[in-house]
């Protein structure tokens, strides 16, 4: 996965977070569509974390390969 694709996926996840924040009813966040939006926010955050972990592991692997 190249850097451009990684950036696009992170931006898409951020867009999903922004969209889901607009759906959340902060007076009753655990009712109806707000709960689904919160689940979407958490899922997008997990995706961002996984992508960042993947990027870090690629950098580590690249450094290890250079040292050999």
Secondary structure, 3 states (H helix, E strand, C coil): CCHHHHHHHHHHHHHHHHHHHHHCCCCCCCCCHHHHHHHHHHHHHHHHHHHHHHHHHHHHHHHHHHHC
